[in-house]
Amino acid sequence: MIWDFKGPEGLETAKHHCVHLKEFAEIDNLTYYEVNHEQVHEFHAIAFITVDETDMKIFRDALKPHRGVVAS
């Protein structure tokens, strides 16, 4: 699941969002594989979390990602 953050503070916002993604998973004892951020370009960054398909709806419904992709 992916969240987009745009503007000059996008990267810092994406980094901070990762903290909340980890907290959500830990509070609800949900499994995740990776939480991280990436700078796409100067004014666009993303935060993402990789989860099992079986838990995807829990994360999606609660956290409202901007988009998602299936990883293989």
Secondary structure as UniProt FT lines:
FT   STRAND          2..6
FT   TURN            8..9
FT   HELIX           10..27
FT   TURN            28..29
FT   STRAND          34..41
FT   TURN            42..43
FT   STRAND          44..50
FT   HELIX           53..55
FT   HELIX           56..63
//
